């Protein structure tokens, strides 16, 4: 009996080899080519995941985890075939503990589904990458987003997890306690491992109190440098921003074209403040003083819940808005990100803008600049070899600059397929130890092969 026979017997209709199901798991929101798995499995329990991995290990068949397919570096693509393991049916919220401010969920639960379920508790889960991604995928890619400047990334918000290892064994790491000094921190080794060391089947997550009051606003600046200087002054002053997002003038033009917003085509900051009414007023006043010093104008407050939702929906809709800047059948958006120390942010953004201009590329810049992370979106025609070469050269120059400035080649998107080439430059001899960890956890190399770690020389 082959491994696929075993899986067909185990899962029945939840094991699919038809082209339609395979193609649903072969695409991506970025620029990578379609990658067809040989089959798709839809488990409902950790034990089924374990049985799938045992069968695939016995047959030497690759297994790639699939959440909602929203990753931007192709982490979910089955580039060597094998089984795409779809976690969408493992979508239960297992336990909410308001008194301990934590929740236990299966990996297929999305962040919006979780927050909908938490609404009556006075708690919420803050990590917001924009897309309504699955929490398992968010943990596997160490996702962050617009609120990371105040609430942290997935790394700071995962307390414990259950995972199935390459040989089909099930382990639990961490606990509901807020800290521990017991043993190696396997929880945070698996968080961010992009499905290359184990498959997460359960998560215990930190929750936070819903803020008593929320204020949001936008303002614009004459230059990106002025906006970045304002961000640096804000962070250094200790104002506890909930969100502080940079949107350059090209991105604003995209918003106007795509959504008809009519914003002045200048660099903007999108802002959100959380706290009690008195604290909120103090935060807003403190920020406005710094913004005025930096030459800000056009202050507009989003006074209602609906206005705030519309503001952040606009920001999260950056990808289709980039497309409006250069429409055309077959054109794609290359999205890349870096993260640098806050003191070097203005320099990094200026370099990105100069590189794009020099190479004749349409480029937008948006960013969670409160923690030094920003994203560049570049339009290109994949059939135009020169344009493709320029986009890749831009990405390489930006990555090298981030490292030179003391940062990292990705603060949010992860490594996946696209940034493996920079791992040696960023990690040096530590990369060899990463390979040793991978070999120890997955000696057959069946877990998400072709991702994160470049081939050994």
Buried (B, 14 or more C-beta within 10 A) or exposed (E): EEBBEBBBEBBEEBBBBEEEBBEBBBBBBBBBEEBBBBBBBBBBEBEBBBBBBBBBBBBEBBBBBBBBBBBBBBBBBBBBBBBBBBBBBBBEBEEBBBEBBBBBBBBBBBBEBBBEBBEEBEBBBBBBBBBEBBBBBBBBBBBBBBBBBBBBBBBBBBBBBBBBBBBBEBEBBBEBEEEEEEEEEBBBBBBBBBBBBBBBBBBBBBBBEBBEEBBBBBBBBBBBBBBBBBBBBBBEEEBEBBBBBBBBBBBBBBBBBBBEBEBEBBBBBBBBBBBEEEBBBBBBEBBBEBBEEBBBEEBBBBEEEEEBEBBBEBBBBBBEBBBBBBEEEEBBBBBBBBBBEBEBBBBBBBBBBEBBEEBEBBBBBBBBBBBBBBBBBBBBBBEEEEBBEBBBBBBBBBBBBBBBBEBBBBBBBBBBBBBBBBBBEBBEEEBEEBBEBBEEBBEBBBBBBBBBBBEEE
